[in-house]
Amino acid sequence: MKPFLACISILLLGAAGVVSAGPNLSYQFSAITFPGSTQTNPAGINDSGVISGNYGGPQASGGFEDRRGTYTSISFPGKSGIFVRGINKSGGIVGEYQGAPCPSGDTCGFVVSGGTFKSLMFPGGYTYTGGNGINDSGAVVGVYFDGRHNHGYSYVSGVYTSIDYPGATDTFPSGINNAGEIVGYWFNATQGFGFTEAHGQFKEIQFPGSNAGLALGINNLGQIVGAYLDQAGNYHGFQDSAGVFTSFDYPGATATWATGINDAGVIVGIDSSDLCPSGNLACGFVATPVE
């Protein structure tokens, strides 16, 4: 089973607007659509404003970087099934791929730092390892699948450590900041919410009154973004700043997921909306705080 960002993968600056997200917080929204794609899923944004993510379309799919409206497709020779997720300050990226040196039929994670590609394979011969988040020192978090359930892991200085939220059947770390604080989400047979983990201590992240939730990104100020499911069954984006939650939606969207946040508070995410270009299943957005 792949993480949320893969599961929902079921030079455009239109559909912009200012939306009040709370008593002291508003955003200017801009759309992100990879040229020629039918879905665009931003996953991360660094402090230079470079956005990483994935796109899909009738002709091709893969990872991408968006540098202020200039899109670059990310591919690696001899490799397929590429998903790009987190990005750090120096442009290091993490994700997943298929192809050598990953065993045939398996999916392995990767980290690219300083132009060097490195495979991530959680020890034990598992058939799936994915990379989800990376901090500025190159520490990585991700997910591996044991054949029945998903488990999180961290990869720091060449050492893999498994991560499991207490009482969960499945755990999905999604981001890590420079202090080593990890965010993600968990679920079991009856419920699922976001979490943070620092120095072995877990804390649940639950938007007030929500039925379920996902924590998907964290910055170096400890601000967390994600999505929550309301009582009517609709997804909305949220920001959690020191326990103060703010809900927001991309203008006109039927569903909103916030997937990444940088230290300036700029958020990237995914929305499902009639405002997406014709034929698009989902499109991305940037939400810039307005003072």
N, C-alpha and C positions, 0 to 999 in steps of 0.2 A: 504494500500500500504506500502510495506516495503522499508527501506532505500537502497541506491545504493549498499552497500556492500552485502546485501542479494540478490538484484536483479541480480547482475552479477555472482551470484554463479551458474550461469547456470552450514631420515639420508642420504640425497642426496646432494652432493656439486658439481655436474657436471655443464657443460655449463657455466663455469666461464670465465670472460674476463674483460679487462680494456677498458672502453669506455670514450672518452673525451666528457664531457657534457657542456663545456663552456671554455672560455679563461683561467680560473684558477681553473677549477673544473673537476675532473675525478673520476670514480667509479670503484671498483672491484666488479663484480656481482657474486653471488652464488645462485643456485636454491634451493627452498624449496618445498619438496613434502612429505606430510604426508603418511606414509607407507600404501599401499593397497588402496589409495584413487584415485578417478578420477578427483578431483578438490581440490586445496589447496588455500585458500584465507587468507593470513596474513592481520591483521587489525591494529596491533600496536606493538611497541617495546619500552621497557623501557631502563633506563640508564645502567642496568646490561646486556643488550643485550637479555633479555628474550622476545620472540615473542609470541603474542596471535593472534588467528584467528579461522577459521572454515575449516572443511574438509567434503567432501562427497564422497561416493563410493557405490558399489553395495551391500555391506554387512552392512554398518553403516555410520552414519554421526554425526557430533557434533562439539564441540569446541576443541581447542588444545592449548598447550603451547610447544614451542620449546626452549630448553635450550642448545644452542650451539650444535645442532644436535641430542639431546635426546628429543624425542617427547612423550608427555603425553596427552591422551584424557581427556577431561573435561566433566563430567556428574554429575547430581544431582539426588538422589533417588526420584522416583515418578514423575520426570519431563521429558518432551520431547521437541522437536523442539528447541533445544538449539543452539543459535548463540553467540559466544564470540567475543567481539570487543576490546575496549580499555584496556590498562594495565598501572598501575602507578609504581612508583619507588619501592614500597614495595610489589609489586605483586598483588595488588588489581585489580580486573577485573570487567567489565560491559558487559551486553549483553541482551538477551531476552530468554524467555522460555514459555512453556505451562504446565499446571498442577497446582494442589493446592499449595499455596493459591490463585493463579490466577483463576478468575471465569471461569467456564467450557466454552470452545470454544474461549476464549480470549487469547491474547498474552500479557505478561507482561514483563517489564524490570527487571533486577536484578543487584545488586552490591554485590560482595564478598570482604570483607576487614577483615583481621585478622582472616580468617577462618569462619566468620559469613556471612550467606546468608541473603540478604534483598531484598524483592520484591519492584519494582517501578511501581506505578500505578498513572498516572496523574489524579488528581481529576476531577470527572464529569461522571464517568461510561463509559469511552471510551473503545472500544474493543481491541485497540492496543496501547501499550507503549513499546518502545525499548530504551535500554541504548547504547550509542555509544562511549563516551569518559569519562575519569576520570583523575583528576590531583592528585598531591601527598597529598593534604589535604582531598581528598575524594569527592570533588565537581564533579557532574556528568552532562553531557549533553546528550540529546537524542531526540526522536521524538514520538509524539502521533498522532493518526488518529481520526478525528471527524466524520467520515462517508462519507465525501466528499473530504477533503483536509488534508494534513500533516502539523503539526505545530511542531516547536522546543520547547524544554524546558530546563531549568537548575534545578538542585536539589542540594541545598546548605544548609547545617545545618538543614535538615528536611523540607525545604521550596521549593515548586515548583513555578517556574516562566515561563510563556509562552514566546516564542521567535518567532517573525514573521518578515522576511525581508520586508522592505517597498515596496509595489507594487507587492509582490509575492503571488501566490496562494498556494504554498507549500514551506516549509522551513525545511531543514535537517541539524541541527548542528551535527558535526562529531568529534570534539575534543576541549579540553580546557587545557590551561597551568596553571602554578602556579600563574601567575598574573591575572588569570580570563579571559584572552582573549580567545574568542570562534571562531572557524572556522567552516565552513559548506558550503552548497550550496542551491540555491533557483531556482525555475522556475515558469513561468506563461505560458500563451497560446502561446507565441511567442519566448521566450528565457530563458536562465538559465545560471548562473555563480556562482562562489564561493563568499564567504564573510568572513569578520571578524566582531566581535562585542565585544566592550569593554565599560563598563559603559553606556550602552544604545546607543552607537554610532556605526553605521554600516558603513562598507567600502567594496565596491565591489572588488573582486579579479578576474581579467581578463587577461589571458595570451595574449600578444600583437598579434593581427591578428587572434585570435581564433574565432570559431563559437559558442562554449559553453565551460563550464568548471566546475570543481568540486574541492573545497578545502577540503581535507580529513584528514589532520593531522597538528599539530603544536607542537613545542618544547618550552622550557623555554627561548630560545633566540629569540623567535618570528619568527623563520623560518617556512615556510608553505610548505607543499607538497600536490600534487593532480594530476589531469589529465585535459587535454584540448583536444578539438576536432578541428582538422585542417580543412582547406578549402576542402581537399579531403575526409573528413569524417573518418579520422583515429585518434585514441586516443594515446596521448603521455603523459609521466610523466613530472612533472615540480617541481622545487623548487623555492620559492619566498623568497629572503633574503633582507629585507628592500626595497622592490620594484624592486629589480634586479632579473629578471626571468631567469632560466636556464632550458632548455628542455633536456630530456634524454629518451632513449628507452632501454629496455632489449635487449641484442644482438639477432638478428634474430626474434624478436617478431613482430607480426602483430598489437598488441595493448598493451599499458603499462599504468597501473594506480599506482601511488604512494599513499600509504594509511597511512603511519606513519613515524615519524622521532623522534629520541632521541636527547639528548643534545650534543652528539658527532657527529651529522650529519649523522648517519647511518639510511638509509631509508629501509623500507619494502614496498612491493607492490605485484601486481598481473599482470601476463602477459598471453597473448594468443599467442602461438607459436608452430611451428612444432618441436621445440626442447623439448617441454614438453614430458614426458614419454608417450609411446604409449597408446592411449585410453583416455588420460587426456584432459578435456575440458579447463582447466586453471591451471596454477601452480604459485607458489609464488616465490619471490626473495628477497634477501638482497643486498643492494648497499652500499658498504663501501667506504667512501672518500679516495682517493689516493693522497698523498702530492707530 
